[in-house]
Amino acid sequence: MALILPTDSTAAHPPSLHPAYTSTVLRAPQQPLILVPHTLTELTGPVYGHGKVRDTDADLTVQHAGEPLGERIIITGRVLDEDGRPVPHALVELWQANAAGRYVHVRDQHPAPLDPNFTGAGRYLTGEDGRYRFTTIRPGAYPWRNHHNAWRPAHIHFSVFGPSFLSRLVTQMYFPGDPLFPFDPIFNGIPDERARERLIARFDLETTQPEWALGYQFDIVLRGREATPMEEPHEH
Amino acid sequence: MSTDSTRPEGITPSQTVGPFFHYGLTPGTAYPHVPVSADGHVAAAGTPGERIVLTGRVFDGAGEPVPDAMLEIWQADSDGRYAHPGDGRARQSNSFMGFGRSDTRADGTYRFETVKPGKVPGPGGREQAPHILVAVFGRGMLKQLFTRAYFEDEAANASDPILALVPEARRGTLIAKRHGDTYTLDIRLQGEGETVFFAV
């Protein structure tokens, strides 16, 4: 069966220009994007193998000599296509701030403590059921200079590979009930409220492990579905 | 394959890669605890084909270099074949993945060491000139932008079906200039000489 990538689906994404997020103002194209057909180039993409990912890549609490400080959490979910089919062998990468809201990144100047036991980067290759699972700590909110008293809601950055290069997604996962949502221009850059809500993980008591860690479910839906026999591969 | 009967209401929307992606996505040697999923070394030694460097700088609408962008590339091998089950043709080399990732330096420079791709099939049975698909991510970019890198010394550019859809005056923004084994293509996100980006 052939892969198709409906262009309409991309309406869920934020526009490139969202002036409330001031850094978009000089980085968004002004010329219209040029519509081109999907060729073999667009309909293929990198394929990762199991040898590429180690077990410890998925547990951000065991990557150093000691345990990181913070609230231990489990994040799991499925990588799906637009039809709800699992995407197997999808590489999921994540990175995040520590519990104090500080990134290990050399350019992060926020005066909150670094945690010698936390880097904050992980990877997972989904199984046949499209599922991934990470153990980490809940990141803190942190300030940025987009506007006066600007704070990012707590979030975890996700990078996901799907069946084609056009399925590629970089996004951020948020936590339910964050009081900073109304003030965050990055979250609110997504025009559709229901699309925004898809970035909020769901607390899940089933995933929560007694005496150990809170659990969250976060499904990721990538571009792409299989053509029905009546449909030709996408050429528009 | 088992299918979930509930069709998702839509795709997961994009968010910016932010300013601090390096230790997660392009750790290099700066963050030794982080494994490298991909970097600018796209073709291992011994990969068949002509070895080239694809490099350039990324600029914003004020003409300033963008020091916190990330580029990802996807390309065919030197025979024009993709390392993906969607390309059913037999491949000579199976070690070449065709995927690379580069952050930009303080002066906006990205860099890939790879092999020059061959021609690949295009729409309606027409051949596409050798090209590399490029995705641009960055702080201040709420979603990735897609563009292509073509090569100035390829006669096939004149009949490429995708280039033909680009207004002639802007085609040059997609064509890398050659000096020795290095092809240079700057990416201008906005303004004069703005790079052609595709709706795909």
Interface residues (C-beta under 8 A of the other chain):
Chain A: L3 L5 T7 S9 T10 A12 H13 P14 P15 S16 H18 Y21 T22 S23 T24 V25 L26 R27 A28 P29 Q30 Q31 L33 I34 L35 V36 P37 H38 T39 L40 T41 E42 L43 T44 G45 P46 V47 Y48 K52 V53 R54 D57 Q63 H64 L80 E82 D83 G84 R85 P86 L91 E93 L94 W95 A97 Y103 V104 H105 V106 R107 D108 T119 G120 A121 R123 D129 H157 S159 P163 S164 F165 L166 R168 L169 V170 T171 Q172 I186 F187 G189 I190 D192 R194 A195 R196 R198 L199 D219 I220 V221 L222 R223 E235
Chain B: M1 S2 T3 D4 S5 T6 R7 P8 E9 G10 I11 T12 P13 S14 Q15 T16 V17 G18 P19 F20 F21 H22 Y23 G24 L25 P27 A30 Y31 H33 V34 P35 S37 A38 D60 G61 A62 E64 V66 E72 W74 A76 Y82 A83 H84 P85 G86 D87 M97 G98 F99 V120 P121 G122 P123 G124 Q128 H131 L133 A135 F137 G138 R139 G140 M141 L142 K143 Q144 L145 F146 P161 I162 L165 V166 R170 L189 Q190 G191 E194 T195 V196 F197 F198 A199 V200
